[in-house]
Amino acid sequence: MKRAAFIVAAAGAALLAQSAMAQGTISSGNAFYTRGAWPTTAGGLATTVNQNAADMRMAGAAGTDHAWDFQWWYRFSADTRERTLVSPTSTSWGGSSGNNGFTLSGATGVTAQVAYNISDPDGAGGSLGYNLVATMVVTNSGASAVGMSIFSYFDTFLNGDDAGDTSVLQSADTLRLSQGATTLFFQGVGAQNYMTAAWSATGGAGSVADSAITNYNNTITGSGGSDIASGWQWTNISIGPGQSQTFTAVISTVPTPGAIALAGFAGLAGLRRRR
């Protein structure tokens, strides 16, 4: 399993890795989200999704961690594989929100701002639940339009455990991920394609990390008995010169769309263009 493999590989530098991973933590009420260090792979061409780069806790800072990785990937129309976000050009984390800026490899003049906002509206995870809204705003400052696909990848770690997670398509752009009494809803707002499959460093939803073109195929496999990971894909995106588009992914303990409004992102549902 990936957890054991990661621990063995990192054992010789555990203390250094812990300090290096600290990207930032945001919180609201009882909900906490920690983003670990971003990859530094040249050109965003990461060779694995096994980053252990996200923690999501819903019972205080010392509560059980329910997430292993929550990451954005992308592919320009001329690319022969997907790329991930690497080496932020700017960072700002504090309170209930965090933000990172990136220069995207594979096209000239294209940048991204990735923001996270966590919300525990009643401070106790009551009927309104917990909501983590992630937005990726891609801006084309180049002279030509760019075509691309965007991927939101989520590797669950429900109840601090690998195996036994289930995935069900809750609605057209929402997956219901559960283990025992713990349930998270993973939404790719307006996304066209999804996938849930047994976790693999370069397979299933994690095939964004392999050396070939990936398109999620609207299937759920491996649910209920194995370590699973899930993803959403926005396809056939075209961003003209001077334009931006926004992509939104939500992890929540109650079904959305309520999560977006509660987290203050009502205006970001779906894709947005601006000049």
C-alpha positions in Angstrom: 0.0 0.0 0.0 1.1 3.5 -0.7 1.2 4.6 3.0 3.7 1.9 4.0 5.8 2.5 0.8 5.9 6.2 1.5 6.9 5.7 5.1 9.8 3.4 4.2 11.1 5.7 1.5 11.0 8.7 3.7 12.2 7.2 7.0 15.8 8.4 6.6 14.7 12.0 6.4 11.5 12.2 8.4 12.3 15.3 10.5 13.5 17.2 7.5 10.5 16.2 5.4 8.1 17.3 8.1 9.5 20.8 8.2 9.8 21.0 4.4 6.2 19.9 3.8 4.7 22.9 5.8 3.0 25.0 3.2 0.2 26.3 5.3 -2.9 25.5 7.4 -6.3 27.2 7.3 -9.1 26.6 9.7 -12.7 27.5 10.5 -14.4 26.4 13.7 -13.6 22.7 14.0 -12.4 22.2 10.4 -8.7 22.3 9.5 -7.0 21.9 6.1 -3.2 21.7 5.7 -1.5 21.9 2.3 1.9 20.3 2.2 4.8 21.5 0.0 4.2 21.7 -3.7 6.2 19.5 -6.1 9.3 20.9 -7.7 9.4 18.6 -10.8 10.7 20.4 -13.9 7.9 21.4 -16.2 5.3 20.0 -13.8 6.0 16.5 -15.2 5.5 14.6 -11.9 5.9 10.8 -12.1 3.6 9.9 -9.2 0.5 11.2 -7.4 1.8 9.9 -4.1 2.5 13.2 -2.5 0.9 13.0 1.0 0.3 16.7 0.4 -3.1 17.3 2.1 -4.6 16.9 5.5 -8.3 17.5 6.2 -9.5 17.3 9.8 -13.1 17.8 11.0 -12.7 17.4 14.7 -10.1 20.0 15.6 -6.4 20.3 14.8 -5.6 16.9 16.4 -8.6 15.1 14.9 -8.5 12.3 12.4 -7.0 13.1 9.0 -9.4 12.2 6.1 -7.3 13.3 3.1 -4.0 12.2 1.5 -3.7 14.3 -1.6 -5.8 17.0 -3.2 -4.2 18.4 -6.3 -4.8 20.1 -9.6 -3.4 18.8 -12.9 -3.6 20.2 -16.4 -2.9 19.4 -20.1 -2.5 21.9 -22.9 -3.7 20.8 -26.4 -0.1 20.3 -27.6 1.0 18.3 -24.6 1.4 14.5 -24.8 0.8 14.0 -21.1 -0.5 15.9 -18.0 1.3 18.3 -15.8 0.9 19.3 -12.2 1.3 22.6 -10.3 4.9 23.1 -9.1 7.0 25.7 -7.3 4.6 28.5 -6.4 5.6 32.0 -7.5 3.6 33.5 -4.6 1.9 32.2 -1.4 -0.4 33.6 1.2 -2.0 31.4 3.9 -3.8 32.5 7.0 -7.2 32.4 8.8 -9.7 30.4 6.7 -8.1 30.9 3.3 -4.9 30.2 1.4 -3.6 31.3 -2.0 -0.7 30.3 -4.3 0.3 31.6 -7.7 2.0 29.5 -10.5 3.5 29.9 -13.9 2.1 27.0 -16.0 4.6 25.0 -18.1 3.7 24.1 -21.7 2.3 27.4 -23.0 3.6 30.9 -23.1 2.2 33.5 -20.7 -0.3 31.3 -18.9 -0.5 31.5 -15.1 -2.8 30.2 -12.4 -4.0 31.3 -9.0 -5.1 28.5 -6.7 -7.2 29.4 -3.6 -8.6 27.4 -0.8 -11.3 28.5 1.6 -12.5 26.4 4.5 -15.8 26.9 6.3 -17.5 25.5 9.4 -20.5 27.8 9.4 -21.9 27.0 12.9 -18.5 26.3 14.5 -19.3 22.7 15.4 -19.9 20.9 12.1 -23.6 20.8 12.7 -26.3 20.5 10.0 -24.4 23.0 7.7 -21.3 20.7 7.8 -17.8 21.5 6.8 -16.8 22.8 3.4 -13.5 23.2 1.6 -13.7 25.1 -1.7 -10.7 25.0 -4.0 -10.6 27.3 -7.1 -8.0 27.4 -9.9 -8.1 30.6 -12.0 -6.2 30.2 -15.2 -5.2 33.4 -17.0 -3.8 33.6 -20.5 -1.6 36.7 -20.9 -0.1 35.4 -24.2 -0.9 36.4 -27.7 -2.8 33.3 -28.8 -5.7 31.3 -27.4 -4.8 28.1 -25.5 -6.7 24.9 -25.4 -6.5 22.7 -22.3 -8.0 20.2 -19.9 -8.1 20.6 -16.1 -8.1 17.8 -13.5 -8.9 17.9 -9.8 -7.5 14.8 -8.1 -8.5 13.7 -4.6 -7.0 10.7 -2.8 -9.1 10.1 0.3 -7.8 8.8 3.6 -11.2 8.4 5.4 -10.9 7.7 9.1 -7.1 7.7 8.7 -7.2 4.5 6.8 -6.4 3.3 3.3 -8.9 0.5 2.5 -12.6 0.1 2.4 -13.7 3.5 1.0 -16.7 3.5 -1.3 -17.6 5.9 -4.1 -21.1 6.6 -5.6 -22.1 9.2 -8.2 -24.3 11.5 -6.1 -25.2 13.8 -9.0 -23.8 14.8 -12.4 -20.7 16.5 -10.9 -20.6 15.1 -7.3 -19.1 11.9 -5.9 -20.1 10.5 -2.5 -17.1 9.0 -0.8 -17.7 7.0 2.4 -16.2 4.7 5.0 -18.3 3.7 7.9 -20.0 6.7 9.4 -17.7 9.2 7.6 -18.9 10.7 4.3 -17.4 13.4 2.1 -18.9 14.8 -1.0 -16.4 15.6 -3.8 -17.7 18.0 -6.4 -16.1 19.2 -9.7 -18.4 22.1 -10.4 -19.5 21.8 -14.1 -16.9 19.1 -14.9 -17.7 16.7 -17.7 -15.8 13.6 -16.7 -15.0 11.7 -13.5 -13.2 8.6 -12.3 -12.8 6.5 -9.2 -10.5 3.6 -9.1 -8.1 1.7 -6.9 -5.2 3.9 -6.0 -2.1 3.7 -8.1 0.8 6.1 -8.4 0.3 6.2 -12.2 -3.0 4.4 -12.7 -6.7 5.0 -12.4 -7.4 8.6 -11.5 -3.7 8.8 -10.8 -2.9 8.2 -14.5 -2.5 11.9 -14.8 1.1 11.2 -13.5 2.0 8.7 -16.2 3.7 9.5 -19.6 0.5 9.3 -21.7 -2.6 11.4 -22.3 -5.3 10.8 -19.7 -9.1 11.3 -20.0 -11.3 10.3 -17.1 -13.9 7.8 -18.4 -16.9 8.2 -16.1 -16.4 4.9 -14.3 -16.2 3.8 -10.7 -14.1 0.7 -9.9 -12.4 -0.7 -6.8 -15.1 0.9 -4.6 -15.7 -0.7 -1.2 -12.7 -3.0 -0.9 -9.5 -1.1 -1.7 -7.6 2.1 -1.4 -9.4 4.4 -3.9 -8.7 7.8 -5.5 -11.1 10.0 -7.5 -10.9 12.8 -9.9 -12.9 15.3 -12.1 -12.0 16.6 -15.5 -13.0 19.7 -17.4 -12.4 19.2 -21.1 -12.2 21.2 -24.3 -11.3 24.5 -22.5 -10.3 27.4 -24.7 -8.9 30.6 -23.1 -8.3 33.5 -25.4 -5.6 36.2 -25.0 -6.3 38.4 -22.0 -9.0 36.0 -20.6 -9.3 33.9 -17.5 -11.4 30.9 -16.5 -12.2 29.6 -13.1 -12.5 25.9 -12.1 -14.0 25.0 -8.7 -13.7 21.7 -6.7 -15.5 21.3 -3.4 -15.0 18.8 -0.6 -17.8 18.9 1.9 -19.7 16.9 4.6 -23.0 18.0 3.2 -24.1 17.8 -0.5 -23.4 20.9 -2.5 -24.3 23.4 -4.1 -24.9 24.8 -0.6 -21.2 24.4 0.2 -20.1 27.0 -2.4 -22.4 29.7 -1.1 -21.6 29.0 2.5 -17.9 29.3 1.8 -18.4 32.7 0.1 -17.8 31.4 -3.5 -21.4 31.7 -4.8 -20.1 33.7 -7.8 -17.5 31.1 -8.8 -19.8 28.1 -9.6 -18.8 26.6 -12.9 -16.5 28.5 -15.3 -16.0 32.2 -15.4 -14.5 34.4 -18.1 -13.1 37.9 -17.7 -11.1 40.4 -19.6 
